[in-house]
Amino acid sequence: MRKRRFFFILAIICLFLAFIVYWKSAMKPESEVKGSDIPVIDQTFHLIKEKSVYDTKDEELIEGALRGMTEAIKDPYSTYYTEKEAAIHRQSLAGQRVGIGIEITEKDGRFIVVSPVKSSPAEKAGIRPYDEIVEVDGVRLEGKTLGELLQLIQGNPGEKVTLVIYRPSTDRHIKITVERAEIDNQTVTGKVIPLDDLKIGYVSISMFGEETLEEWIESTKRLLSENVDGMIIDLRDNPGGYLHSVAGVVSSIGKEGTVFAYMQNAQGMMEAIKTTKLDVDEEYAKQMKKMPLVVLQNEGSASASEVMVGAMKSWKRAIVVGSKSFGKGTVQETYDLKNGGELKLSTNKWLTPDREWIHGIGIESDIEVEQHPLFAMEIVPLRGEFAEGDYSEEIAYVQKVLNGLGYNLERTDGFYDEETAEAVASYREKFKLKRGRHMDDEFFASIREKVVLFKEDMEQDVQLKMGLNVIMHKIKGDI
């Protein structure tokens, strides 16, 4: 009897101890439960500080470790931002940003102005396309990244920044002082396109930023006031943005309480995301709900723009015209870190209302239309002199442009062969440039002008023309 009581008490004690062990393990941070070895990170940090012949600042080592952890995920959309990088990232999606208003590209370690923003401080100060920025407030730019350059240029409104630029057209360096200002990040533009006896509203959304919904409502209200018969929504090259912004836009054209996407977290839990009632007048809401729609997309349409296209297709609310979208089916959340930086982490998959995950696949257009290659080309700064036998990216770019203009070159790989030289000579003669078979700054300026004019000509936009044709038949009830 005593033995039984002893074993019974022993069993109770074992159960109690097991519960204590389980409770302690449950209360541990997830990283400890899974066996993450945090001490080895501290060990590495101290070994580098004590033994390395290279003197590295503590914050640089910590930021290197943070970057390494995010890179180990092997997800291009999970990113670590330093405090300054985080500020730049937030400004890219904000309604306004502080700067001088220039678009910059990096080429072979040089920072070239693509174009100043219209009416921006940079344009007013005389900065031009092709200017090369070589110095900012006394800091030389050799070895700097584009992100570091943007940090140097940005600051507070009213502050001045001094740039030293090299202008190839005059072959000299110029010092220009520009006053920083708040520059609008307008994401929605609209206009009326006359089509036979119809009025078509055209609305372009460049990205889904903080104020996109307000801009969308303002733009579509203006189009409705002009009695448009249908609308084309252009989401081409829209890289995405905030989910709450796209939620507002789709809520304006879909029935309230309708699922426009599903979110699936790391544990596989699925949540339906539905349209909501917007704070707009009833007449606007009524007109938008019944407005005939066509959506344009291409391979540059990604993330939030694909959420919108996926909803439109699933609801059969719009006909999608263009090429297949990019295929980004994850959603990122941003977390503030103790060092002032940010961690952007993929925390959810998003699925269409039909529960399709389009990641790495994209969304097919209802009507596939291949864009004219010249219209789709990026405008890049070009300069230098090239002749037969040379090989460069500039030559490859020009060969593609010349093909778009109808010169039918066999080579577009950047090798300057005899056929290319003959096409250049023919182009020079046609557009009254100095005769020759070579490429120079005069020739490049002309080529750039042709690309700009081509892209501004709506008649050359094959996808938009198809969209207009489709919306016309949709309005008339033919489809």
CORKAGI-V853910 format. One line per field, one symbol per residue. ss: DSSP state (A for helix, B for strand, O for the rest). phi: phi as a letter, one per 20 degrees, with the letter a starting at -180 (. if undefined). A space follows every 50 residues. Layout:
BEGIN
ss->???
phi->???
END
This chain:
BEGIN
ss->OAAAAAAAAAAAAAAAAAAAAAAAAAAOOAAAAOOOOAAAAAAAAAAAAA AOOOOOOAAAAAAAAAAAAAAAOOOOOOBBBOAAAAAAAAAAAOOBBBBO OBBBBBBOOBBBBBBBOOOOAAAAAOOOOOOBBBBBOOBBOOOOOAAAAA AAAOOOOOOBBBBBBBBOOOOBBBBBBBBOBBBBOOOBBBBBBBBOOBBB BBBBBOOBOOOAAAAAAAAAAAAAAOOOOBBBBBOOOOOOBOAAAAAAAA AAAOOOOOBBBBBBBOOOOBBBBBOOOOOOOAAAAAAAAAOBBBBBBOOO OOOAAAAAAAAAAAAOOOBBBBOOOOOOOBBBBBBBOOOOOBBBBBBBBB BOOOOOOOOOOOOOOOBBOOOOOOOOOOOOOOOOOBOOOOBOAAAAAAAA AAAAOOOOOOOOOOBOOAAAAAAAAAAAAAOOOOOOOOBOAAAAAAAAAA AAAAAAOAAAOAAAAAAAAAAAAAAOOOO
phi->.fffffffffffffffffffffffffefggfffenfdfgfffgfgffffe dffeedfgffffffffffffffflcfeebddfgfffffffffdffccdrd nceccdblmdddffaefgmegfffenfcgnfdedbclnefegneefffff ffffaegnfdcddddddffdlbececdcefbfdfefdccbbddfbleddd edcddfadefdffffffffffffffelfeacddedfmefopeffffffff ffccffnefdaddcefenfdceddfceeecfffffffffdffccddbbfe eblgffgffgfgffflebeecpdfffnddcdddddfdfenecdecfdbed cfgemeeefmdndfffcfceffgffeffecfcaoccbgnfbaffffffgf ffffenelefeceneeeffffffffffgffdlegfqdddbffffffffff fffffeegfeefffffgffffffffenfc
END
